Amino acid sequence: MTSQENTVQIGSNVDPAVTDEELELESIQSEKDDEEGGLATYEMQSYPADFTLEVLETKFKNGDIRIPDIQRKYVWSLPQASRLIESFLLGLPVPSIFLYEEKGTGQLLVVDGQQRMRSVVYFLRESFGEEKKGKTTVFRLKLSAKSPWNGKKYSDLAEDDQRRLRNSVLRAFIMRQLNPEDQTSIQHVFERLNTGGTQLTPQEVRNCIYDGPFNRCLHELNVDESWRLVLGKKAPDRRQKDVELILRFLALRFGQPYTEPMKEYLGKFMAKERKGGRNEEFKREFLDTITSVLEALGEKPFHIKAGLNVAVFDSVALAFAKHKGQIGPQIRSRFEALTKRGDYSVLISQATTSVRNVTDRMKLAEHVIFETE
């Protein structure tokens, strides 16, 4: 794998107002441990598949092969792409690509090798790069002046050369998860094969592998004015930590009972809701809750210490969601009393992703702020 193949950027779904400034979160060790550890054991199947370039181009065109938005856009130069095509014409070996087969759809996700994939597709289509403002650049090979293929596009090649190229093979290693019967391994596979020198956050990976209507809904909610005031940051976070907070709220509010680790719990919920069938319900609940929080507690209410505390956010936001019709003038003082309690302090700073502490702090927040039993 080359460094160019592995470099990544934030996906196209992120709001264009994103800046390099990151959302300030309170440092909680248990949250970091949850992101980095707790790996399950998987039964995986991995096998090689020798696709001809003609078949790969057809699969790409039909959407059978998908390149995630989060990956770096096409960055190869014309000479780089030309040398790849020349390697096929000369019969030289070319590095394999890695694909992950999605359960249910059978769609193949490009985990590593998108620059090679795109170069092949672009040459067979005779268009170098994507269309920009209705214009495309003709893909003419830029090789040594001595090369018989220098300056030629695909249709300029001799018929034998065209056939040789179409029938050339690019080996792919295809991975699929057999057990457990879900798709949780895809996040780990993508992190390990695609991050290169840039460690992706869990939400950046989810943004890629679970792209769809629900993912777009999360990003739409993320630019809501009231939400930005609650966060205390005008522009969306470049590492999508604010998007993950929205996902965390919705998963705990509408998902299955919480199971640890949080990282996989959120991934399962995002996969389940990927098609966006409940988007309107999610939007109403989240926006109504955040509006209530802002009106009752003011701006940046979850910044208890140095930054936003995610455990305070999830427990208090869930309490507000369940009691939106019971917001009164005494709510702020009750919230402040909650944050000063020793038992609550433990629940928002230690083992914050354990089932017991998640459950206990949500019950305590609801009890203190809304005087429930």
TORKE-404274 format. One line per 3 residues: number of its first residue (from 0); their letters; for each residue y, x, z of C-alpha. Coordinates in nm, 2 decimals. Example, Ala and Ser with C-alpha at 12.3 -4.5 7.8 and 13.67 -1.06 7.14 Angstrom:
2
0) AS) -0.45,1.23,0.78; -0.11,1.37,0.71
//
This chain:
373
0) MTS) 0.00,0.00,0.00; 0.34,0.13,-0.09; 0.65,0.10,0.13
3) QEN) 0.82,-0.10,-0.15; 0.53,-0.35,-0.14; 0.56,-0.39,0.23
6) TVQ) 0.93,-0.42,0.28; 1.03,-0.78,0.37; 1.34,-0.99,0.41
9) IGS) 1.41,-1.33,0.55; 1.30,-1.62,0.33; 1.52,-1.83,0.10
12) NVD) 1.50,-2.13,0.34; 1.74,-1.96,0.58; 2.10,-2.08,0.58
15) PAV) 2.33,-1.85,0.37; 2.57,-1.82,0.67; 2.31,-1.60,0.85
18) TDE) 2.47,-1.28,0.99; 2.32,-0.96,1.12; 2.41,-1.07,1.47
21) ELE) 2.11,-1.19,1.67; 2.07,-1.47,1.91; 2.08,-1.33,2.27
24) LES) 1.77,-1.44,2.46; 1.70,-1.35,2.82; 1.43,-1.08,2.82
27) IQS) 1.11,-1.23,2.97; 0.81,-1.00,2.96; 0.55,-1.29,2.94
30) EKD) 0.72,-1.42,2.63; 0.69,-1.08,2.47; 0.33,-1.04,2.58
33) DEE) 0.26,-1.38,2.42; 0.39,-1.27,2.09; 0.21,-0.94,2.08
36) GGL) -0.12,-1.02,2.25; -0.38,-1.28,2.32; -0.57,-1.24,1.99
39) ATY) -0.86,-1.47,1.93; -1.18,-1.35,1.78; -1.23,-1.47,1.42
42) EMQ) -1.52,-1.50,1.18; -1.37,-1.40,0.84; -1.50,-1.38,0.49
45) SYP) -1.36,-1.11,0.26; -1.48,-1.05,-0.09; -1.35,-0.88,-0.41
48) ADF) -1.25,-1.08,-0.72; -1.19,-0.92,-1.05; -0.92,-1.14,-1.22
51) TLE) -0.82,-1.06,-1.58; -0.44,-1.04,-1.62; -0.45,-1.35,-1.84
54) VLE) -0.62,-1.55,-1.56; -0.38,-1.42,-1.30; -0.08,-1.52,-1.51
57) TKF) -0.23,-1.87,-1.56; -0.30,-1.91,-1.19; 0.05,-1.80,-1.10
60) KNG) 0.20,-2.05,-1.35; -0.01,-2.33,-1.22; 0.08,-2.26,-0.85
63) DIR) -0.28,-2.16,-0.76; -0.13,-1.83,-0.65; 0.18,-1.83,-0.43
66) IPD) 0.41,-1.56,-0.33; 0.58,-1.63,0.01; 0.96,-1.66,0.02
69) IQR) 0.98,-1.43,0.32; 0.86,-1.13,0.11; 1.11,-0.91,-0.05
72) KYV) 1.22,-1.03,-0.39; 1.13,-0.85,-0.71; 1.27,-0.50,-0.67
75) WSL) 1.08,-0.28,-0.91; 1.28,-0.11,-1.18; 1.20,-0.15,-1.54
78) PQA) 1.04,0.20,-1.56; 0.82,0.13,-1.26; 0.70,-0.20,-1.40
81) SRL) 0.65,-0.04,-1.74; 0.43,0.23,-1.59; 0.21,-0.03,-1.43
84) IES) 0.16,-0.21,-1.77; 0.09,0.13,-1.93; -0.18,0.20,-1.67
87) FLL) -0.36,-0.11,-1.78; -0.32,-0.02,-2.15; -0.46,0.33,-2.08
90) GLP) -0.75,0.19,-1.87; -0.63,0.37,-1.55; -0.71,0.22,-1.21
93) VPS) -0.45,0.01,-1.04; -0.43,-0.06,-0.66; -0.58,-0.39,-0.55
96) IFL) -0.39,-0.69,-0.42; -0.47,-0.89,-0.11; -0.49,-1.27,-0.11
99) YEE) -0.55,-1.52,0.17; -0.72,-1.85,0.07; -0.57,-2.15,0.25
102) KGT) -0.82,-2.39,0.39; -0.81,-2.73,0.23; -0.58,-2.65,-0.07
105) GQL) -0.76,-2.34,-0.19; -0.42,-2.20,-0.28; -0.41,-1.82,-0.27
108) LVV) -0.13,-1.66,-0.07; -0.02,-1.31,-0.18; -0.03,-1.10,0.14
111) DGQ) 0.02,-0.77,-0.04; 0.08,-0.68,-0.40; 0.35,-0.91,-0.51
114) QRM) 0.54,-0.64,-0.71; 0.23,-0.57,-0.92; 0.16,-0.95,-0.96
117) RSV) 0.52,-1.02,-1.07; 0.53,-0.72,-1.31; 0.21,-0.85,-1.49
120) VYF) 0.34,-1.20,-1.51; 0.68,-1.10,-1.63; 0.55,-0.88,-1.91
123) LRE) 0.31,-1.14,-2.04; 0.60,-1.39,-2.04; 0.83,-1.12,-2.20
126) SFG) 1.10,-1.18,-1.93; 1.19,-0.91,-1.68; 1.27,-1.07,-1.35
129) EEK) 1.37,-1.43,-1.28; 1.61,-1.63,-1.48; 1.98,-1.59,-1.36
132) KGK) 2.25,-1.84,-1.47; 2.03,-1.95,-1.76; 1.98,-1.60,-1.88
135) TTV) 1.68,-1.37,-1.89; 1.62,-1.01,-1.97; 1.35,-0.94,-2.23
138) FRL) 1.08,-0.72,-2.08; 1.06,-0.42,-2.32; 0.85,-0.13,-2.19
141) KLS) 1.06,0.17,-2.09; 0.82,0.47,-2.12; 0.82,0.82,-2.25
144) AKS) 0.96,0.85,-2.60; 0.62,0.98,-2.70; 0.44,0.67,-2.58
147) PWN) 0.33,0.44,-2.87; 0.43,0.14,-2.65; 0.78,0.25,-2.56
150) GKK) 1.04,-0.02,-2.63; 0.78,-0.29,-2.71; 0.75,-0.63,-2.56
153) YSD) 0.41,-0.81,-2.53; 0.43,-0.98,-2.87; 0.52,-0.64,-3.04
156) LAE) 0.19,-0.49,-2.93; -0.09,-0.45,-3.17; -0.34,-0.73,-3.15
159) DDQ) -0.60,-0.50,-3.00; -0.36,-0.38,-2.74; -0.27,-0.74,-2.65
162) RRL) -0.64,-0.83,-2.61; -0.70,-0.51,-2.40; -0.41,-0.60,-2.17
165) RNS) -0.51,-0.97,-2.13; -0.86,-0.87,-2.05; -0.76,-0.59,-1.81
168) VLR) -0.87,-0.65,-1.45; -0.66,-0.64,-1.14; -0.90,-0.64,-0.84
171) AFI) -0.81,-0.88,-0.56; -0.95,-0.89,-0.21; -0.97,-1.26,-0.10
174) MRQ) -0.98,-1.35,0.27; -1.07,-1.68,0.42; -1.13,-1.79,0.78
177) LNP) -1.47,-1.94,0.86; -1.45,-1.98,1.24; -1.28,-2.13,1.43
180) EDQ) -1.22,-2.42,1.20; -0.85,-2.39,1.17; -0.62,-2.14,0.99
183) TSI) -0.47,-1.94,1.28; -0.59,-1.61,1.15; -0.34,-1.62,0.86
186) QHV) -0.05,-1.53,1.09; -0.23,-1.22,1.22; -0.35,-1.12,0.87
189) FER) 0.00,-1.15,0.73; 0.16,-0.96,1.02; -0.09,-0.67,0.99
192) LNT) -0.09,-0.63,0.61; 0.26,-0.72,0.52; 0.50,-0.60,0.78
195) GGT) 0.52,-0.23,0.68; 0.80,-0.07,0.87; 0.96,-0.40,0.97
198) QLT) 0.80,-0.60,1.25; 0.84,-0.97,1.17; 0.90,-1.22,1.44
201) PQE) 0.64,-1.49,1.47; 0.88,-1.75,1.33; 0.95,-1.54,1.02
204) VRN) 0.58,-1.53,0.95; 0.55,-1.91,1.00; 0.85,-1.96,0.77
207) CIY) 0.64,-1.80,0.50; 0.29,-1.93,0.55; 0.38,-2.28,0.65
210) DGP) 0.66,-2.34,0.40; 0.72,-2.70,0.31; 0.92,-3.01,0.41
213) FNR) 0.87,-2.96,0.78; 0.99,-2.60,0.76; 1.30,-2.71,0.57
216) CLH) 1.36,-2.98,0.83; 1.37,-2.71,1.10; 1.63,-2.51,0.91
219) ELN) 1.84,-2.82,0.85; 1.84,-2.90,1.22; 1.93,-2.54,1.30
222) VDE) 2.28,-2.57,1.14; 2.37,-2.88,1.34; 2.71,-2.83,1.51
225) SWR) 2.60,-2.95,1.86; 2.29,-2.72,1.85; 2.51,-2.42,1.76
228) LVL) 2.73,-2.50,2.06; 2.43,-2.52,2.29; 2.31,-2.19,2.16
231) GKK) 2.65,-2.03,2.18; 2.62,-1.87,1.83; 2.79,-2.01,1.52
234) APD) 2.56,-1.86,1.26; 2.18,-1.89,1.24; 1.99,-1.60,1.38
237) RRQ) 1.86,-1.36,1.11; 1.53,-1.33,1.29; 1.49,-1.71,1.32
240) KDV) 1.46,-1.72,1.70; 1.68,-2.03,1.70; 1.45,-2.20,1.46
243) ELI) 1.15,-2.12,1.68; 1.33,-2.29,1.98; 1.35,-2.62,1.77
246) LRF) 0.98,-2.58,1.68; 0.90,-2.52,2.05; 1.08,-2.84,2.15
249) LAL) 0.92,-3.06,1.89; 0.57,-2.92,1.95; 0.59,-2.98,2.33
252) RFG) 0.74,-3.32,2.27; 0.52,-3.45,1.99; 0.22,-3.22,1.97
255) QPY) -0.11,-3.20,2.15; -0.11,-3.10,2.52; 0.00,-2.74,2.55
258) TEP) -0.26,-2.47,2.52; -0.19,-2.10,2.54; -0.09,-1.87,2.38
261) MKE) 0.24,-2.03,2.28; 0.24,-1.83,1.95; -0.08,-2.00,1.82
264) YLG) 0.02,-2.34,1.97; 0.34,-2.34,1.77; 0.16,-2.22,1.46
267) KFM) -0.10,-2.50,1.48; 0.17,-2.76,1.52; 0.37,-2.63,1.22
270) AKE) 0.06,-2.63,1.01; -0.03,-2.98,1.11; 0.32,-3.11,1.03
273) RKG) 0.38,-2.90,0.72; 0.41,-3.19,0.48; 0.69,-3.34,0.68
276) GRN) 0.56,-3.69,0.74; 0.74,-3.73,1.07; 1.06,-3.54,0.98
279) EEF) 1.29,-3.84,1.03; 1.15,-3.91,1.38; 1.18,-3.54,1.47
282) KRE) 1.54,-3.52,1.35; 1.65,-3.83,1.55; 1.47,-3.71,1.87
285) FLD) 1.60,-3.35,1.85; 1.96,-3.44,1.76; 1.99,-3.72,2.02
288) TIT) 1.85,-3.49,2.28; 2.08,-3.20,2.20; 2.38,-3.43,2.19
291) SVL) 2.29,-3.55,2.53; 2.25,-3.20,2.67; 2.59,-3.09,2.52
294) EAL) 2.77,-3.39,2.66; 2.62,-3.36,3.01; 2.59,-2.98,3.06
297) GEK) 2.85,-2.84,2.82; 2.82,-2.53,2.59; 2.56,-2.26,2.65
300) PFH) 2.39,-2.44,2.94; 2.07,-2.24,2.91; 2.23,-1.90,2.95
303) IKA) 2.14,-1.86,3.32; 2.17,-1.48,3.33; 2.22,-1.25,3.04
306) GLN) 2.11,-1.47,2.75; 1.95,-1.80,2.67; 1.63,-1.85,2.88
309) VAV) 1.37,-2.02,2.66; 1.18,-2.15,2.96; 1.49,-2.33,3.10
312) FDS) 1.55,-2.46,2.75; 1.21,-2.61,2.69; 1.18,-2.77,3.04
315) VAL) 1.53,-2.91,3.06; 1.54,-3.03,2.69; 1.21,-3.21,2.74
318) AFA) 1.34,-3.38,3.05; 1.65,-3.50,2.86; 1.44,-3.62,2.58
321) KHK) 1.23,-3.84,2.81; 1.54,-3.98,3.00; 1.82,-4.00,2.74
324) GQI) 1.92,-4.34,2.87; 1.97,-4.21,3.23; 2.25,-3.96,3.17
327) GPQ) 2.51,-3.99,3.44; 2.79,-3.78,3.60; 2.55,-3.64,3.86
330) IRS) 2.33,-3.47,3.60; 2.52,-3.14,3.59; 2.51,-3.09,3.96
333) RFE) 2.14,-3.17,3.96; 2.08,-2.92,3.68; 2.27,-2.65,3.87
336) ALT) 2.06,-2.73,4.18; 1.75,-2.69,3.97; 1.85,-2.34,3.85
339) KRG) 1.90,-2.22,4.21; 1.56,-2.33,4.33; 1.32,-2.04,4.41
342) DYS) 1.01,-2.22,4.28; 1.19,-2.29,3.95; 1.31,-1.93,3.92
345) VLI) 0.95,-1.82,3.93; 0.84,-2.07,3.67; 1.12,-1.96,3.42
348) SQA) 1.06,-1.58,3.47; 0.69,-1.52,3.52; 0.39,-1.62,3.31
351) TTS) 0.62,-1.85,3.12; 0.36,-1.93,2.85; 0.07,-2.01,3.08
354) VRN) -0.05,-2.37,3.08; 0.01,-2.41,3.45; 0.37,-2.28,3.45
357) VTD) 0.47,-2.47,3.13; 0.34,-2.79,3.28; 0.49,-2.72,3.63
360) RMK) 0.84,-2.63,3.52; 0.86,-2.94,3.29; 0.76,-3.16,3.58
363) LAE) 1.00,-2.99,3.82; 1.29,-3.01,3.58; 1.23,-3.38,3.53
366) HVI) 1.19,-3.44,3.90; 1.51,-3.26,4.01; 1.74,-3.37,3.72
369) FET) 1.62,-3.73,3.69; 1.47,-3.78,4.03; 1.13,-3.87,3.91
372) E) 0.82,-3.87,4.13
//
